């Protein structure tokens, strides 16, 4: 990958996904441009739903990205920085097109009216999106993708909680229906009620599940070469302490640095 493209992709990821950008700085320097290409692609497909009002439009944009990834895999990228970055990624690293297609397919949920019946369904979605991304990142840096499941679920659940106000404004429900039913809440009530103890209980239960996944990741095998790929999960305790508040970038950087120095989450 040429230096100019690599610099532009790095700038894109730093602005759009600072957690993964700063985590990538702990990867070997030759791997960073390819991580940035992957993370820039993820940003594009993860934010399709934010830019459309109809599921069909979301499906069209996701199909555009599927065709873009396909062209990049064939060495014929579109005139787009992310497409060119993907072409370099496919050429220089053993990444399969099907892995990116899995992420794209899972992102269709973000634009449609679907809901999750239970935590198992929610975590299947998180594993197919952020989990697949973390596995690919681990592969790029020569680590074991098998160590990423628990960190990815912990980070995914924490991120979901932090984005609830945004999703509520879109009337898009991510928390499981059985959790809301147990608290005698409907989806419509969840979207509009404020300062309701039942909503606080739903958030608390989800936060506890995120914490359990984080602790399982910490108890599991050390990530070793995959450390930089799993490093965003080091932010989970920080985020769970400040679910409704912004976490300053320097606090996040310190948490990442501490985990990197310990070589574990």
C-alpha positions as CSV (number, residue, x, y, z in Angstrom):
1,X,0.0,0.0,0.0
2,X,1.4,3.4,-0.9
3,X,2.2,5.8,1.9
4,X,-0.3,8.5,0.7
5,X,-3.2,6.1,0.7
6,X,-2.1,4.7,4.1
7,X,-2.0,8.1,5.6
8,X,-5.5,9.0,4.3
9,X,-6.9,5.8,5.7
10,X,-5.2,6.3,9.0
11,X,-6.7,9.8,9.2
12,X,-10.2,8.5,8.3
13,X,-10.0,5.8,11.1
14,X,-8.7,8.2,13.6
15,X,-11.6,10.6,13.1
16,X,-14.3,7.9,12.7
17,X,-13.2,5.2,15.1
18,X,-10.6,6.5,17.6
19,X,-10.8,3.4,19.8
20,X,-9.6,1.1,17.1
21,X,-7.2,3.7,15.7
22,X,-5.3,4.1,19.0
23,X,-5.4,0.3,19.6
24,X,-3.8,-0.2,16.1
25,X,-0.8,1.9,17.1
26,X,0.2,-1.1,19.3
27,X,0.3,-3.4,16.2
28,X,3.5,-3.9,14.3
29,X,4.1,-0.9,12.0
30,X,3.8,-2.9,8.7
31,X,0.4,-4.2,9.7
32,X,-1.2,-0.8,10.6
33,X,-2.2,0.3,7.1
34,X,-4.0,-3.0,6.6
35,X,-5.8,-2.6,9.9
36,X,-6.8,0.9,8.9
37,X,-8.2,-0.3,5.6
38,X,-10.2,-2.9,7.4
39,X,-11.5,-0.4,10.1
40,X,-12.3,2.2,7.4
41,X,-14.4,-0.4,5.6
42,X,-16.1,-1.3,8.8
43,X,-17.0,2.3,9.5
44,X,-18.6,2.6,6.1
45,X,-20.9,-0.4,6.4
46,X,-21.6,0.2,10.1
47,X,-22.9,3.7,9.4
48,X,-25.1,2.9,6.4
49,X,-28.2,2.8,8.6
50,X,-27.5,6.3,9.8
51,X,-27.6,7.7,6.3
52,X,-30.8,6.2,5.1
53,X,-34.5,6.3,6.1
54,X,-35.8,3.2,4.3
55,X,-34.5,-0.4,4.6
56,X,-34.4,-0.8,0.9
57,X,-32.0,2.2,0.6
58,X,-29.8,0.5,3.3
59,X,-29.9,-2.7,1.3
60,X,-28.8,-0.9,-1.8
61,X,-25.9,0.8,-0.1
62,X,-24.8,-2.5,1.5
63,X,-24.9,-4.2,-1.9
64,X,-22.7,-1.4,-3.2
65,X,-20.2,-2.2,-0.5
66,X,-20.4,-5.9,-1.2
67,X,-19.7,-5.3,-4.9
68,X,-16.9,-2.9,-3.9
69,X,-15.3,-5.6,-1.7
70,X,-15.7,-8.1,-4.5
71,X,-14.0,-5.8,-7.0
72,X,-11.2,-5.2,-4.5
73,X,-10.7,-8.9,-4.0
74,X,-10.3,-9.3,-7.7
75,X,-7.7,-6.5,-7.9
76,X,-10.1,-4.1,-9.6
77,X,-11.0,-1.6,-6.9
78,X,-13.4,1.3,-7.4
79,X,-12.1,4.9,-7.3
80,X,-12.5,5.1,-3.5
81,X,-9.8,5.1,-0.8
82,X,-11.5,2.3,1.1
83,X,-11.8,0.2,-2.0
84,X,-8.1,0.7,-2.8
85,X,-7.2,-0.1,0.8
86,X,-9.2,-3.3,0.6
87,X,-7.5,-4.2,-2.7
88,X,-4.1,-3.8,-0.9
89,X,-5.4,-5.8,2.0
90,X,-6.5,-8.7,-0.1
91,X,-3.2,-8.6,-2.1
92,X,-0.9,-8.6,1.0
93,X,-2.8,-10.5,3.6
94,X,-4.7,-13.8,3.7
95,X,-8.2,-12.3,4.0
96,X,-11.2,-13.9,2.4
97,X,-14.0,-12.0,0.6
98,X,-16.6,-14.1,2.4
99,X,-15.4,-12.7,5.8
100,X,-16.2,-9.2,4.7
101,X,-19.5,-10.4,3.1
102,X,-20.5,-11.8,6.4
103,X,-20.1,-8.4,8.1
104,X,-22.0,-6.7,5.3
105,X,-24.9,-9.2,5.5
106,X,-25.2,-8.9,9.3
107,X,-25.4,-5.1,9.0
108,X,-28.7,-5.4,7.2
109,X,-30.3,-5.6,10.6
110,X,-29.3,-2.0,11.4
111,X,-31.6,-0.7,8.6
112,X,-34.6,-3.0,8.9
113,X,-37.3,-3.3,11.5
114,X,-36.0,-6.6,13.0
115,X,-35.6,-7.2,16.8
116,X,-33.7,-9.7,18.9
117,X,-35.7,-12.2,20.8
118,X,-33.0,-12.8,23.4
119,X,-29.4,-12.2,24.3
120,X,-28.3,-15.2,22.3
121,X,-29.7,-13.6,19.1
122,X,-28.1,-10.2,20.1
123,X,-24.8,-11.8,20.7
124,X,-25.0,-13.7,17.4
125,X,-25.3,-10.3,15.7
126,X,-22.5,-8.8,17.7
127,X,-20.3,-11.8,16.8
128,X,-21.1,-11.4,13.1
129,X,-20.2,-7.7,13.1
130,X,-17.7,-6.6,15.7
131,X,-16.6,-10.1,16.4
132,X,-15.9,-10.9,12.8
133,X,-14.0,-7.6,12.6
134,X,-11.9,-8.5,15.6
135,X,-11.1,-11.9,14.2
136,X,-10.0,-10.4,10.9
137,X,-7.8,-7.8,12.7
138,X,-6.2,-10.7,14.7
139,X,-5.5,-12.5,11.5
140,X,-3.9,-9.4,10.0
141,X,-1.4,-9.1,12.9
142,X,-0.7,-12.8,12.9
143,X,-2.6,-13.6,16.1
144,X,-5.1,-16.3,17.0
145,X,-8.6,-15.3,16.0
146,X,-9.9,-17.8,18.6
147,X,-9.1,-15.5,21.5
148,X,-11.4,-12.7,20.2
149,X,-14.9,-13.9,21.0
150,X,-15.2,-12.7,24.6
151,X,-13.4,-9.4,24.1
152,X,-15.6,-8.7,21.0
153,X,-18.9,-9.4,22.9
154,X,-17.8,-7.3,25.9
155,X,-16.9,-4.4,23.7
156,X,-20.0,-4.8,21.5
157,X,-22.4,-4.8,24.4
158,X,-20.7,-1.8,26.1
159,X,-20.8,0.1,22.8
160,X,-24.5,-0.7,22.3
161,X,-25.3,0.7,25.7
162,X,-23.5,3.9,25.0
163,X,-25.3,4.3,21.7
164,X,-28.8,3.7,23.1
165,X,-29.9,7.3,23.0
166,X,-29.0,7.5,19.3
167,X,-30.8,4.3,18.5
168,X,-33.8,5.3,20.5
169,X,-34.2,8.5,18.5
170,X,-34.2,6.2,15.4
171,X,-36.7,3.9,17.1
172,X,-34.4,1.0,16.5
173,X,-34.4,-1.6,19.3
174,X,-31.2,-3.6,20.0
175,X,-31.9,-4.8,23.6
176,X,-33.6,-8.3,23.6
177,X,-37.4,-8.5,23.8
178,X,-37.3,-11.1,26.6
179,X,-35.3,-8.7,28.7
180,X,-37.9,-5.9,28.2
181,X,-40.8,-8.3,28.7
182,X,-39.3,-9.5,32.1
183,X,-39.3,-5.9,33.1
184,X,-42.8,-5.3,31.8
185,X,-41.6,-2.8,29.2
186,X,-42.7,-2.5,25.6
187,X,-40.3,-1.3,22.8
188,X,-42.4,1.8,22.4
189,X,-42.1,2.6,26.1
190,X,-38.4,2.0,26.0
191,X,-38.0,4.6,23.3
192,X,-39.8,7.4,25.0
193,X,-39.7,6.9,28.8
194,X,-37.0,8.7,30.8
195,X,-35.8,8.1,34.3
196,X,-37.8,4.9,34.5
197,X,-36.4,2.4,36.9
198,X,-37.3,-0.4,34.5
199,X,-35.1,1.1,31.8
200,X,-32.3,1.5,34.3
201,X,-32.7,-2.2,35.2
202,X,-32.5,-3.2,31.5
203,X,-29.3,-1.2,31.1
204,X,-27.9,-2.7,34.3
205,X,-28.6,-6.2,33.2
206,X,-26.9,-5.6,29.8
207,X,-23.9,-4.0,31.5
208,X,-23.5,-7.0,33.8
209,X,-23.5,-9.3,30.8
210,X,-20.8,-7.1,29.2
211,X,-18.8,-7.2,32.4
212,X,-19.1,-11.0,32.5
213,X,-17.7,-11.3,28.9
214,X,-14.9,-8.9,29.8
215,X,-14.0,-11.0,32.9
216,X,-14.1,-14.2,30.8
217,X,-11.7,-12.5,28.3
218,X,-9.4,-11.5,31.1
219,X,-9.4,-15.1,32.5
220,X,-8.9,-16.6,29.1
221,X,-5.6,-17.1,27.2
222,X,-3.4,-14.1,26.7
223,X,-4.0,-12.6,23.3
224,X,-0.2,-12.5,22.6
225,X,0.1,-11.5,18.9
226,X,-3.6,-10.6,18.7
227,X,-3.3,-8.0,21.5
228,X,-3.7,-5.0,19.3
229,X,-6.8,-6.5,17.7
230,X,-8.5,-7.2,21.1
231,X,-7.2,-4.0,22.8
232,X,-10.4,-2.0,22.3
233,X,-12.1,-4.3,24.8
234,X,-9.7,-2.8,27.5
235,X,-12.1,0.2,27.4
236,X,-15.1,-1.8,28.6
237,X,-14.6,-1.2,32.3
238,X,-14.1,2.6,31.6
239,X,-17.2,2.7,29.5
240,X,-19.4,0.7,31.9
241,X,-18.5,3.2,34.7
242,X,-19.6,6.1,32.5
243,X,-22.4,4.7,30.3
244,X,-24.2,7.9,29.9
245,X,-21.2,10.2,29.8
246,X,-18.5,10.9,27.3
247,X,-15.1,9.4,28.1
248,X,-12.3,11.9,27.3
249,X,-9.8,10.6,24.7
250,X,-6.9,10.8,27.1
251,X,-8.7,8.5,29.5
252,X,-9.2,6.0,26.7
253,X,-5.6,6.3,25.6
254,X,-4.4,5.6,29.2
255,X,-6.6,2.5,29.5
256,X,-5.2,1.2,26.2
257,X,-1.7,1.9,27.1
258,X,-2.1,0.2,30.5
259,X,-3.5,-2.9,28.9
260,X,-0.8,-2.9,26.2
261,X,2.0,-2.7,28.8
262,X,0.5,-5.6,30.8
263,X,0.0,-7.5,27.5
264,X,-3.5,-8.4,28.6
265,X,-7.0,-6.8,28.9
